């Protein structure tokens, strides 16, 4: 059992994290958008296209996702490698350039990159959220419990053993927006698979089906688990409401994919430190 002194220190640290996250957050500006035209570059990098160039600025207990939107990832990375882009270095908080610290994430278009920027970039998060945020704050992440016939998403903390029992999805959405969209999608779900139970409140979402083999039910899960939206704008996503639901699913999948990328790099960076 953790001692009282440790819990007190952790609670105090969490308060600092939350305050810091609010002060670090600011809105998107076109100053962060780079629109270099594609040109011939040496094959130093294996990706070229639109997306985010970012860096995880960590102090061991918290991390901030620093980043810029780039219309040409390859060229932005090339300019950094050549130490010729002081503006981007400043945005990424790099004093002396270390290429291995910089990551990139491709998106389909600039709007997707801007969406991630607005919701994630320059926000600070606890590295060990599942430990700290159990004490006095519900945390930033959504958490998912899934079984063959049920999907449950908690918008905030759910129990002290959540890291063992649930899948941490990350800060992938706004709960108030999710409530509105998922409640409006109830009839659409009924056209996709047999819905046996449905609930969407300020605490979370719970959807159950009587057909565990339903492909559409598995596709809905995949949006949250893998960050992949394999639905199309065909029936039943054809009218205005259906298109809005489909677009929201796209955004959820995008945010989940990006957070999977962030968690992968966090783990890689942690493994590197342990090996040193």
C-alpha positions as CSV (number, residue, x, y, z in Angstrom):
1,X,0.0,0.0,0.0
2,X,1.3,3.5,-0.9
3,X,2.1,5.6,2.2
4,X,0.3,8.8,3.0
5,X,3.4,11.0,2.3
6,X,3.7,9.6,-1.3
7,X,0.0,10.1,-1.9
8,X,0.2,13.7,-0.7
9,X,3.2,14.4,-3.0
10,X,1.5,12.8,-5.9
11,X,-1.7,14.8,-5.4
12,X,0.2,18.1,-5.2
13,X,2.1,17.2,-8.4
14,X,-1.2,16.4,-10.1
15,X,-2.4,19.9,-9.3
16,X,0.7,21.4,-10.8
17,X,0.1,19.3,-14.0
18,X,-3.4,20.4,-14.4
19,X,-2.5,24.1,-13.9
20,X,0.4,23.7,-16.3
21,X,-1.8,22.0,-18.9
22,X,-4.2,25.0,-18.9
23,X,-1.4,27.6,-19.2
24,X,0.3,25.7,-22.0
25,X,-2.8,25.4,-24.2
26,X,-3.4,28.0,-26.9
27,X,-5.3,28.1,-30.1
28,X,-4.2,27.3,-33.6
29,X,-2.6,30.1,-35.7
30,X,-1.6,30.1,-39.3
31,X,1.9,31.0,-38.1
32,X,2.3,27.3,-37.4
33,X,1.4,26.3,-41.0
34,X,4.3,25.6,-43.4
35,X,3.3,25.5,-47.1
36,X,6.7,24.7,-48.8
37,X,6.2,23.3,-52.2
38,X,7.5,19.8,-52.8
39,X,11.0,19.7,-54.3
40,X,13.7,17.1,-54.9
41,X,15.3,16.2,-51.5
42,X,17.8,13.6,-50.6
43,X,16.1,10.5,-49.3
44,X,16.9,11.2,-45.7
45,X,13.3,10.4,-44.6
46,X,10.8,7.8,-45.6
47,X,7.7,10.0,-45.7
48,X,6.6,13.0,-47.7
49,X,3.2,14.7,-47.4
50,X,0.9,16.7,-45.2
51,X,0.8,16.3,-41.4
52,X,2.4,17.1,-38.1
53,X,6.0,17.4,-37.2
54,X,6.2,17.0,-33.4
55,X,8.3,16.4,-30.4
56,X,7.5,15.0,-26.9
57,X,9.0,17.4,-24.4
58,X,9.2,15.4,-21.2
59,X,10.4,16.1,-17.7
60,X,10.0,12.5,-16.6
61,X,6.6,12.9,-14.9
62,X,4.8,15.0,-17.5
63,X,5.2,15.6,-21.2
64,X,4.0,18.3,-23.6
65,X,3.4,17.5,-27.3
66,X,5.2,20.3,-29.2
67,X,4.4,20.5,-32.9
68,X,3.8,22.3,-36.1
69,X,1.4,21.7,-39.0
70,X,3.4,21.0,-42.2
71,X,2.2,21.0,-45.8
72,X,5.4,19.1,-46.7
73,X,6.8,16.9,-43.9
74,X,9.9,15.9,-45.8
75,X,10.9,19.5,-46.5
76,X,10.3,20.6,-42.9
77,X,12.4,17.7,-41.6
78,X,15.1,18.4,-44.1
79,X,15.3,22.0,-43.0
80,X,15.6,20.9,-39.4
81,X,18.3,18.3,-40.2
82,X,20.2,21.1,-42.0
83,X,19.7,23.3,-39.0
84,X,18.1,25.9,-41.2
85,X,14.7,26.3,-39.6
86,X,14.9,28.4,-36.4
87,X,11.2,29.0,-36.3
88,X,10.3,25.4,-36.2
89,X,13.1,24.7,-33.7
90,X,11.5,27.4,-31.5
91,X,8.0,25.8,-31.8
92,X,9.5,22.4,-30.9
93,X,11.5,23.9,-28.0
94,X,14.8,22.6,-29.4
95,X,17.9,24.6,-28.4
96,X,20.5,22.3,-30.0
97,X,18.9,20.1,-32.7
98,X,18.7,16.4,-32.1
99,X,17.0,14.8,-35.1
100,X,16.1,11.6,-33.2
101,X,13.8,13.6,-30.9
102,X,11.5,14.7,-33.7
103,X,8.6,12.6,-34.9
104,X,6.1,13.0,-37.7
105,X,2.5,12.0,-38.3
106,X,0.9,12.0,-41.7
107,X,-2.7,13.1,-42.3
108,X,-4.9,13.0,-45.4
109,X,-5.0,16.8,-45.5
110,X,-4.2,20.0,-43.7
111,X,-7.6,20.2,-42.0
112,X,-6.9,16.9,-40.2
113,X,-3.5,18.1,-39.1
114,X,-5.1,21.4,-37.8
115,X,-7.6,19.4,-35.9
116,X,-4.9,17.5,-34.0
117,X,-3.0,20.7,-33.4
118,X,-6.0,22.4,-31.8
119,X,-6.8,19.5,-29.5
120,X,-3.4,18.2,-28.5
121,X,-0.4,20.3,-29.4
122,X,1.1,22.4,-26.6
123,X,-1.0,20.6,-24.0
124,X,0.8,19.0,-21.0
125,X,-0.1,15.5,-19.9
126,X,1.1,13.2,-17.0
127,X,3.3,10.3,-18.1
128,X,1.8,8.1,-15.4
129,X,-1.8,9.3,-15.7
130,X,-3.3,6.0,-14.4
131,X,-1.4,6.5,-11.1
132,X,-1.7,10.2,-10.5
133,X,-5.2,11.0,-11.8
134,X,-6.8,8.3,-9.6
135,X,-6.0,10.5,-6.5
136,X,-8.0,13.6,-7.0
137,X,-8.7,14.2,-10.7
138,X,-10.4,12.1,-13.3
139,X,-7.6,12.7,-15.8
140,X,-7.5,13.5,-19.5
141,X,-8.1,10.1,-21.2
142,X,-11.1,8.2,-22.3
143,X,-11.0,4.5,-21.2
144,X,-12.6,1.6,-22.9
145,X,-14.0,-1.8,-21.7
146,X,-15.0,-4.1,-24.5
147,X,-16.3,-7.6,-24.8
148,X,-17.6,-9.6,-27.8
149,X,-21.1,-8.1,-27.4
150,X,-20.5,-4.8,-25.6
151,X,-18.6,-1.6,-26.0
152,X,-18.3,0.8,-23.0
153,X,-16.3,4.0,-23.0
154,X,-15.7,6.0,-19.8
155,X,-15.0,9.7,-20.4
156,X,-13.1,9.9,-17.1
157,X,-11.4,7.7,-14.5
158,X,-13.2,4.5,-13.6
159,X,-11.7,2.7,-10.7
160,X,-8.2,2.4,-9.3
161,X,-7.3,-0.7,-11.4
162,X,-8.3,0.9,-14.7
163,X,-4.9,0.4,-16.3
164,X,-5.2,-3.3,-15.8
165,X,-8.8,-3.7,-16.7
166,X,-9.4,-1.1,-19.4
167,X,-7.8,0.2,-22.6
168,X,-6.6,3.8,-22.3
169,X,-7.7,5.6,-25.5
170,X,-6.1,8.9,-24.7
171,X,-7.6,12.5,-24.8
172,X,-9.3,11.7,-28.1
173,X,-12.5,13.7,-27.7
174,X,-14.8,16.2,-25.9
175,X,-17.3,14.3,-23.8
176,X,-20.0,16.9,-24.4
177,X,-19.6,16.6,-28.2
178,X,-19.5,12.8,-27.9
179,X,-22.8,12.7,-25.9
180,X,-24.5,14.8,-28.6
181,X,-23.3,12.8,-31.5
182,X,-23.7,9.3,-30.1
183,X,-27.2,10.1,-28.8
184,X,-28.1,11.3,-32.3
185,X,-26.6,8.2,-33.8
186,X,-28.8,5.8,-31.9
187,X,-31.1,5.2,-34.9
188,X,-28.1,4.8,-37.2
189,X,-26.7,2.1,-35.0
190,X,-30.0,0.2,-35.2
191,X,-29.6,0.1,-39.0
192,X,-26.0,-1.2,-38.7
193,X,-26.5,-4.0,-36.1
194,X,-29.1,-5.2,-33.6
195,X,-28.8,-2.9,-30.5
196,X,-29.8,-4.6,-27.3
197,X,-28.7,-1.9,-24.9
198,X,-27.7,1.8,-25.4
199,X,-26.7,4.5,-22.9
200,X,-24.8,7.8,-23.4
201,X,-24.5,10.1,-20.4
202,X,-21.9,12.5,-19.0
203,X,-20.1,9.5,-17.6
204,X,-19.7,7.6,-20.8
205,X,-21.1,5.4,-23.6
206,X,-22.3,1.9,-23.4
207,X,-23.6,0.0,-26.5
208,X,-24.5,-3.7,-26.6
209,X,-25.6,-5.9,-29.4
210,X,-27.3,-9.3,-29.6
211,X,-25.1,-10.2,-32.6
212,X,-21.4,-10.5,-31.6
213,X,-20.6,-11.5,-35.1
214,X,-21.8,-8.3,-36.6
215,X,-19.2,-6.7,-38.8
216,X,-20.6,-3.3,-38.3
217,X,-20.3,-3.6,-34.5
218,X,-16.6,-4.6,-34.9
219,X,-16.1,-1.7,-37.2
220,X,-17.4,0.6,-34.6
221,X,-15.0,-0.8,-32.0
222,X,-12.1,-0.5,-34.5
223,X,-12.6,3.3,-34.5
224,X,-11.7,3.5,-30.9
225,X,-9.3,0.6,-30.6
226,X,-7.2,0.9,-33.7
227,X,-8.1,4.4,-34.9
228,X,-9.6,3.1,-38.2
229,X,-12.9,4.2,-39.6
230,X,-13.9,1.7,-42.3
231,X,-17.5,2.9,-42.6
232,X,-18.3,4.7,-45.9
233,X,-20.7,7.5,-46.7
234,X,-23.1,5.0,-48.2
235,X,-26.3,3.9,-46.4
236,X,-27.1,4.7,-43.6
237,X,-24.6,7.7,-43.6
238,X,-26.3,9.4,-46.5
239,X,-28.4,12.3,-45.1
240,X,-27.1,15.4,-43.4
241,X,-27.2,13.8,-39.9
242,X,-25.5,10.6,-41.2
243,X,-22.7,12.6,-42.8
244,X,-22.1,14.5,-39.6
245,X,-21.9,11.2,-37.7
246,X,-19.5,9.8,-40.2
247,X,-17.3,12.9,-40.1
248,X,-17.2,12.6,-36.3
249,X,-16.2,8.9,-36.5
250,X,-13.4,10.1,-38.8
251,X,-12.2,12.6,-36.3
252,X,-12.3,10.1,-33.4
253,X,-10.3,7.6,-35.5
254,X,-7.8,10.3,-36.4
255,X,-7.3,11.4,-32.8
256,X,-6.9,7.8,-31.6
257,X,-4.4,7.0,-34.4
258,X,-2.3,10.0,-33.3
259,X,-2.4,9.1,-29.7
260,X,-1.3,5.6,-30.5
261,X,1.6,7.2,-32.3
262,X,2.4,9.3,-29.2
263,X,2.2,6.4,-26.8
264,X,4.5,4.3,-29.1
265,X,7.1,7.1,-29.1
266,X,6.8,7.5,-25.3
267,X,7.5,3.8,-24.8
268,X,10.4,3.9,-27.2
269,X,11.9,7.0,-25.4
270,X,11.4,5.2,-22.0
271,X,13.1,2.1,-23.2
272,X,16.0,4.2,-24.5
273,X,16.5,5.8,-21.1
274,X,16.4,2.5,-19.3
275,X,19.1,1.1,-21.7
276,X,21.5,4.0,-21.0
